[in-house]
């Protein structure tokens, strides 16, 4: 069964889709949760707003950050990568999800994050940490 989560933005985007035990969260950027409008800010502010969006979708699906198995992060400026790593380490504790970080070309957006989340039960401790 497929279930959709998250407020529907004014763009052709589904915030999250659950398929069986898996939740796929679309890119969460610095947007107002009520209007879906972009909120520009500093890199730190856009990061915080993106993480808040990620947390909202996780909560709506009955999940937490501990259930995330993969993160995709998109950073506009490669010069922001050291700051991104600092913020990321503060927000995601060990064991951290697998992560890919990509420099992107959006001029209006400094940061965006997406996730793949496992909602089933781990069968052993080997499923939790490596």
N, CA and C atoms as a LAMMPS dump frame, in Angstrom:
ITEM: TIMESTEP
0
ITEM: NUMBER OF ATOMS
390
ITEM: BOX BOUNDS ff ff ff
-5.0000000000000000e+02 5.0000000000000000e+02
-5.0000000000000000e+02 5.0000000000000000e+02
-5.0000000000000000e+02 5.0000000000000000e+02
ITEM: ATOMS id mol type element x y z
1 1 1 N 0.845 -1.179 0
2 1 2 C 0 0 0
3 1 3 C 0.891 1.243 0
4 2 1 N 0.508 2.225 -0.763
5 2 2 C 1.216 3.501 -0.863
6 2 3 C 0.424 4.544 -0.083
7 3 1 N 1.09 5.29 0.779
8 3 2 C 0.47 6.358 1.55
9 3 3 C 1.288 7.624 1.358
10 4 1 N 0.623 8.757 1.173
11 4 2 C 1.3 10.038 1.021
12 4 3 C 1.221 10.824 2.321
13 5 1 N 2.319 11.526 2.655
14 5 2 C 2.39 12.321 3.872
15 5 3 C 2.809 13.739 3.539
16 6 1 N 2.471 14.664 4.411
17 6 2 C 2.913 16.047 4.297
18 6 3 C 1.896 16.912 3.587
19 7 1 N 1.944 18.213 3.921
20 7 2 C 1.065 19.183 3.273
21 7 3 C 1.42 19.281 1.798
22 8 1 N 0.411 19.394 0.975
23 8 2 C 0.652 19.48 -0.46
24 8 3 C 1.073 20.897 -0.841
25 9 1 N 2.276 21.054 -1.373
26 9 2 C 2.745 22.382 -1.769
27 9 3 C 2.071 22.826 -3.059
28 10 1 N 2.378 24.054 -3.469
29 10 2 C 1.791 24.596 -4.695
30 10 3 C 2.559 24.138 -5.94
31 11 1 N 3.444 23.154 -5.783
32 11 2 C 4.205 22.595 -6.896
33 11 3 C 3.849 21.115 -7.043
34 12 1 N 4.168 20.507 -8.178
35 12 2 C 3.886 19.08 -8.336
36 12 3 C 4.895 18.24 -7.566
37 13 1 N 4.737 18.184 -6.247
38 13 2 C 5.672 17.514 -5.363
39 13 3 C 4.897 16.814 -4.266
40 14 1 N 5.254 15.585 -3.973
41 14 2 C 4.699 14.858 -2.843
42 14 3 C 5.753 14.859 -1.754
43 15 1 N 5.474 15.436 -0.57
44 15 2 C 6.49 15.527 0.474
45 15 3 C 7.054 14.175 0.9
46 16 1 N 6.218 13.141 0.986
47 16 2 C 6.717 11.82 1.372
48 16 3 C 5.747 10.747 0.903
49 17 1 N 6.313 9.588 0.597
50 17 2 C 5.525 8.437 0.177
51 17 3 C 5.98 7.227 0.981
52 18 1 N 5.017 6.542 1.587
53 18 2 C 5.326 5.283 2.27
54 18 3 C 4.939 4.139 1.344
55 19 1 N 5.877 3.22 1.171
56 19 2 C 5.639 2.016 0.39
57 19 3 C 6.07 0.839 1.258
58 20 1 N 5.1 0.139 1.83
59 20 2 C 5.425 -0.955 2.745
60 20 3 C 6.134 -0.415 3.976
61 21 1 N 7.313 -0.968 4.273
62 21 2 C 8.095 -0.55 5.436
63 21 3 C 9.017 0.628 5.144
64 22 1 N 8.936 1.206 3.971
65 22 2 C 9.861 2.271 3.57
66 22 3 C 9.137 3.587 3.383
67 23 1 N 9.787 4.66 3.832
68 23 2 C 9.279 6.019 3.662
69 23 3 C 10.316 6.799 2.873
70 24 1 N 9.9 7.399 1.78
71 24 2 C 10.777 8.218 0.938
72 24 3 C 10.355 9.666 1.1
73 25 1 N 11.236 10.468 1.678
74 25 2 C 10.921 11.874 1.941
75 25 3 C 11.581 12.727 0.862
76 26 1 N 10.762 13.487 0.162
77 26 2 C 11.261 14.393 -0.868
78 26 3 C 12.085 15.505 -0.242
79 27 1 N 12.793 16.234 -1.085
80 27 2 C 13.628 17.325 -0.609
81 27 3 C 12.855 18.307 0.257
82 28 1 N 13.392 18.547 1.437
83 28 2 C 12.825 19.525 2.36
84 28 3 C 13.723 20.748 2.342
85 29 1 N 13.161 21.866 1.958
86 29 2 C 13.915 23.113 1.873
87 29 3 C 13.363 24.094 2.908
88 30 1 N 13.857 25.292 2.876
89 30 2 C 13.437 26.329 3.807
90 30 3 C 12.1 26.907 3.338
91 31 1 N 11.018 26.225 3.724
92 31 2 C 9.687 26.664 3.319
93 31 3 C 8.77 26.782 4.521
94 32 1 N 7.784 27.655 4.396
95 32 2 C 6.763 27.822 5.422
96 32 3 C 5.859 26.585 5.399
97 33 1 N 5.656 25.902 6.54
98 33 2 C 4.855 24.678 6.534
99 33 3 C 3.386 24.903 6.184
100 34 1 N 2.886 26.101 6.378
101 34 2 C 1.473 26.389 6.072
102 34 3 C 1.265 26.778 4.61
103 35 1 N 2.141 27.624 4.092
104 35 2 C 1.936 28.152 2.74
105 35 3 C 2.777 27.451 1.678
106 36 1 N 3.853 26.786 2.092
107 36 2 C 4.753 26.169 1.124
108 36 3 C 5.675 27.162 0.452
109 37 1 N 5.6 28.422 0.847
110 37 2 C 6.438 29.465 0.248
111 37 3 C 7.861 29.377 0.78
112 38 1 N 8.82 29.649 -0.08
113 38 2 C 10.224 29.625 0.271
114 38 3 C 10.54 30.75 1.25
115 39 1 N 11.351 30.437 2.281
116 39 2 C 11.792 31.423 3.267
117 39 3 C 13.304 31.581 3.111
118 40 1 N 13.754 32.653 2.475
119 40 2 C 15.198 32.835 2.314
120 40 3 C 15.855 33.191 3.646
121 41 1 N 17.122 32.858 3.77
122 41 2 C 17.854 33.18 4.984
123 41 3 C 19.317 32.847 4.821
124 42 1 N 20.031 32.888 5.918
125 42 2 C 21.431 32.489 5.908
126 42 3 C 21.493 30.974 5.699
127 43 1 N 22.673 30.464 5.446
128 43 2 C 22.818 29.014 5.295
129 43 3 C 22.317 28.3 6.546
130 44 1 N 22.71 28.78 7.73
131 44 2 C 22.287 28.153 8.984
132 44 3 C 20.766 28.18 9.14
133 45 1 N 20.136 29.295 8.778
134 45 2 C 18.68 29.413 8.889
135 45 3 C 17.978 28.466 7.922
136 46 1 N 18.468 28.381 6.701
137 46 2 C 17.848 27.479 5.724
138 46 3 C 18.057 26.024 6.133
139 47 1 N 19.223 25.705 6.673
140 47 2 C 19.473 24.357 7.177
141 47 3 C 18.464 24.021 8.278
142 48 1 N 18.315 24.908 9.247
143 48 2 C 17.405 24.673 10.371
144 48 3 C 15.966 24.497 9.902
145 49 1 N 15.531 25.307 8.965
146 49 2 C 14.161 25.207 8.453
147 49 3 C 13.972 23.895 7.683
148 50 1 N 14.994 23.473 6.953
149 50 2 C 14.922 22.203 6.217
150 50 3 C 14.836 21.021 7.169
151 51 1 N 15.622 21.05 8.231
152 51 2 C 15.592 19.982 9.236
153 51 3 C 14.235 19.963 9.938
154 52 1 N 13.676 21.135 10.217
155 52 2 C 12.349 21.203 10.839
156 52 3 C 11.302 20.568 9.924
157 53 1 N 11.416 20.806 8.625
158 53 2 C 10.495 20.183 7.665
159 53 3 C 10.66 18.671 7.641
160 54 1 N 11.898 18.221 7.661
161 54 2 C 12.176 16.781 7.709
162 54 3 C 11.545 16.168 8.959
163 55 1 N 11.738 16.812 10.111
164 55 2 C 11.171 16.314 11.364
165 55 3 C 9.643 16.281 11.333
166 56 1 N 9.015 17.285 10.714
167 56 2 C 7.55 17.311 10.618
168 56 3 C 7.037 16.113 9.833
169 57 1 N 7.666 15.835 8.686
170 57 2 C 7.221 14.718 7.855
171 57 3 C 7.478 13.393 8.579
172 58 1 N 8.636 13.266 9.226
173 58 2 C 8.926 12.057 9.997
174 58 3 C 7.851 11.821 11.058
175 59 1 N 7.514 12.861 11.819
176 59 2 C 6.525 12.736 12.888
177 59 3 C 5.157 12.339 12.334
178 60 1 N 4.773 12.942 11.23
179 60 2 C 3.481 12.618 10.632
180 60 3 C 3.414 11.149 10.219
181 61 1 N 4.556 10.59 9.827
182 61 2 C 4.619 9.185 9.413
183 61 3 C 4.884 8.252 10.59
184 62 1 N 5.018 8.804 11.808
185 62 2 C 5.274 7.979 12.984
186 62 3 C 6.719 7.515 13.084
187 63 1 N 7.63 8.303 12.542
188 63 2 C 9.052 7.942 12.532
189 63 3 C 9.87 9.018 13.237
190 64 1 N 11.144 8.713 13.451
191 64 2 C 12.088 9.663 14.019
192 64 3 C 13.358 9.639 13.177
193 65 1 N 14.28 10.524 13.499
194 65 2 C 15.559 10.527 12.791
195 65 3 C 16.305 9.206 12.945
196 66 1 N 16.086 8.495 14.039
197 66 2 C 16.748 7.207 14.252
198 66 3 C 16.347 6.175 13.198
199 67 1 N 15.225 6.402 12.523
200 67 2 C 14.75 5.477 11.488
201 67 3 C 15.32 5.78 10.105
202 68 1 N 16.016 6.893 9.957
203 68 2 C 16.566 7.278 8.654
204 68 3 C 17.755 6.389 8.32
205 69 1 N 17.742 5.827 7.12
206 69 2 C 18.873 5.002 6.679
207 69 3 C 19.741 5.715 5.647
208 70 1 N 19.177 6.701 4.959
209 70 2 C 19.947 7.428 3.955
210 70 3 C 19.499 8.875 3.892
211 71 1 N 20.474 9.764 3.788
212 71 2 C 20.241 11.204 3.625
213 71 3 C 20.845 11.632 2.297
214 72 1 N 20.133 12.443 1.585
215 72 2 C 20.676 13.148 0.423
216 72 3 C 20.656 14.622 0.761
217 73 1 N 21.804 15.271 0.701
218 73 2 C 21.89 16.695 1.035
219 73 3 C 22.368 17.462 -0.184
220 74 1 N 21.801 18.619 -0.39
221 74 2 C 22.12 19.456 -1.541
222 74 3 C 22.523 20.834 -1.035
223 75 1 N 23.744 21.223 -1.364
224 75 2 C 24.325 22.478 -0.898
225 75 3 C 24.66 23.321 -2.119
226 76 1 N 24.216 24.574 -2.12
227 76 2 C 24.451 25.428 -3.286
228 76 3 C 25.922 25.75 -3.47
229 77 1 N 26.59 26.109 -2.405
230 77 2 C 27.966 26.597 -2.491
231 77 3 C 28.917 25.603 -1.827
232 78 1 N 29.872 25.097 -2.59
233 78 2 C 30.836 24.15 -2.028
234 78 3 C 31.574 24.737 -0.824
235 79 1 N 31.715 26.049 -0.775
236 79 2 C 32.387 26.694 0.356
237 79 3 C 31.608 26.486 1.657
238 80 1 N 30.327 26.156 1.567
239 80 2 C 29.499 25.932 2.756
240 80 3 C 29.621 24.502 3.279
241 81 1 N 30.332 23.63 2.591
242 81 2 C 30.427 22.233 3.029
243 81 3 C 31.006 22.061 4.431
244 82 1 N 32.064 22.777 4.82
245 82 2 C 32.533 22.623 6.199
246 82 3 C 31.462 23.01 7.23
247 83 1 N 30.728 24.089 6.97
248 83 2 C 29.664 24.494 7.901
249 83 3 C 28.542 23.453 7.889
250 84 1 N 28.21 22.953 6.728
251 84 2 C 27.195 21.906 6.647
252 84 3 C 27.602 20.713 7.505
253 85 1 N 28.851 20.287 7.405
254 85 2 C 29.306 19.146 8.197
255 85 3 C 29.18 19.415 9.701
256 86 1 N 29.487 20.631 10.131
257 86 2 C 29.334 20.989 11.545
258 86 3 C 27.867 20.878 11.978
259 87 1 N 26.978 21.471 11.179
260 87 2 C 25.552 21.44 11.506
261 87 3 C 25.015 20.011 11.468
262 88 1 N 25.442 19.25 10.479
263 88 2 C 24.999 17.867 10.33
264 88 3 C 25.415 17.033 11.543
265 89 1 N 26.672 17.171 11.964
266 89 2 C 27.154 16.417 13.126
267 89 3 C 26.374 16.768 14.385
268 90 1 N 25.928 18.016 14.499
269 90 2 C 25.152 18.433 15.66
270 90 3 C 23.727 17.87 15.631
271 91 1 N 23.191 17.649 14.453
272 91 2 C 21.805 17.192 14.319
273 91 3 C 21.66 15.672 14.224
274 92 1 N 22.656 14.988 13.684
275 92 2 C 22.567 13.545 13.477
276 92 3 C 23.672 12.856 14.263
277 93 1 N 23.266 12.076 15.248
278 93 2 C 24.232 11.397 16.107
279 93 3 C 24.556 10.01 15.557
280 94 1 N 25.609 9.429 16.097
281 94 2 C 26.04 8.099 15.682
282 94 3 C 25.048 7.061 16.185
283 95 1 N 24.675 6.055 15.422
284 95 2 C 25.11 5.805 14.058
285 95 3 C 24.329 6.679 13.084
286 96 1 N 25.041 7.421 12.266
287 96 2 C 24.417 8.321 11.3
288 96 3 C 23.953 7.543 10.074
289 97 1 N 22.952 8.099 9.384
290 97 2 C 22.512 7.469 8.136
291 97 3 C 23.615 7.541 7.079
292 98 1 N 23.525 6.686 6.093
293 98 2 C 24.373 6.829 4.916
294 98 3 C 24.049 8.194 4.312
295 99 1 N 25.047 8.855 3.715
296 99 2 C 24.806 10.223 3.232
297 99 3 C 25.523 10.471 1.922
298 100 1 N 24.847 11.199 1.06
299 100 2 C 25.44 11.735 -0.156
300 100 3 C 25.211 13.239 -0.131
301 101 1 N 26.237 14.005 -0.447
302 101 2 C 26.115 15.457 -0.506
303 101 3 C 26.469 15.903 -1.918
304 102 1 N 25.626 16.745 -2.488
305 102 2 C 25.79 17.197 -3.865
306 102 3 C 25.756 18.716 -3.9
307 103 1 N 26.668 19.321 -4.66
308 103 2 C 26.597 20.762 -4.916
309 103 3 C 25.546 20.961 -5.997
310 104 1 N 24.634 21.896 -5.784
311 104 2 C 23.521 22.113 -6.717
312 104 3 C 23.576 23.498 -7.329
313 105 1 N 22.763 23.726 -8.312
314 105 2 C 22.803 24.981 -9.034
315 105 3 C 21.671 25.952 -8.766
316 106 1 N 20.794 25.687 -7.79
317 106 2 C 19.708 26.627 -7.517
318 106 3 C 20.268 27.932 -6.977
319 107 1 N 19.863 29.029 -7.557
320 107 2 C 20.312 30.338 -7.072
321 107 3 C 19.526 30.788 -5.847
322 108 1 N 18.253 30.424 -5.769
323 108 2 C 17.402 30.924 -4.688
324 108 3 C 17.476 30.078 -3.426
325 109 1 N 18.111 28.927 -3.49
326 109 2 C 18.076 27.954 -2.408
327 109 3 C 19.497 27.583 -2.02
328 110 1 N 19.812 27.63 -0.715
329 110 2 C 21.156 27.287 -0.268
330 110 3 C 21.286 25.843 0.192
331 111 1 N 20.16 25.233 0.599
332 111 2 C 20.234 23.894 1.17
333 111 3 C 18.909 23.169 1.001
334 112 1 N 19.012 21.858 0.789
335 112 2 C 17.831 20.994 0.734
336 112 3 C 18.261 19.604 1.207
337 113 1 N 17.325 18.877 1.846
338 113 2 C 17.646 17.545 2.37
339 113 3 C 16.506 16.587 2.05
340 114 1 N 16.863 15.348 1.701
341 114 2 C 15.883 14.293 1.464
342 114 3 C 16.313 13.072 2.27
343 115 1 N 15.392 12.106 2.429
344 115 2 C 15.728 10.949 3.256
345 115 3 C 14.98 9.708 2.802
346 116 1 N 15.59 8.571 3.094
347 116 2 C 14.943 7.266 2.971
348 116 3 C 14.9 6.706 4.389
349 117 1 N 13.719 6.262 4.791
350 117 2 C 13.477 5.866 6.171
351 117 3 C 12.919 4.446 6.201
352 118 1 N 13.437 3.631 7.108
353 118 2 C 12.908 2.283 7.309
354 118 3 C 11.96 2.296 8.494
355 119 1 N 10.71 1.898 8.262
356 119 2 C 9.694 1.938 9.311
357 119 3 C 9.387 0.571 9.905
358 120 1 N 10.003 -0.48 9.374
359 120 2 C 9.808 -1.812 9.935
360 120 3 C 10.654 -1.996 11.175
361 121 1 N 10.571 -3.136 11.777
362 121 2 C 11.341 -3.429 12.985
363 121 3 C 12.655 -4.105 12.604
364 122 1 N 13.779 -3.655 13.174
365 122 2 C 15.033 -4.36 12.912
366 122 3 C 14.952 -5.785 13.457
367 123 1 N 15.585 -6.71 12.747
368 123 2 C 15.523 -8.101 13.185
369 123 3 C 16.656 -8.46 14.121
370 124 1 N 17.722 -7.652 14.132
371 124 2 C 18.838 -7.897 15.047
372 124 3 C 19.614 -6.617 15.22
373 125 1 N 20.536 -6.592 16.173
374 125 2 C 21.355 -5.409 16.371
375 125 3 C 22.22 -5.125 15.149
376 126 1 N 22.492 -6.132 14.34
377 126 2 C 23.279 -5.926 13.119
378 126 3 C 22.535 -5.04 12.133
379 127 1 N 21.2 -4.979 12.247
380 127 2 C 20.431 -4.118 11.364
381 127 3 C 20.492 -2.66 11.78
382 128 1 N 20.993 -2.382 12.98
383 128 2 C 21.002 -1.031 13.507
384 128 3 C 22.36 -0.356 13.328
385 129 1 N 23.423 -1.037 13.631
386 129 2 C 24.738 -0.439 13.528
387 129 3 C 25.7 -1.368 12.793
388 130 1 N 26.737 -0.776 12.252
389 130 2 C 27.774 -1.567 11.578
390 130 3 C 29.056 -1.461 12.336
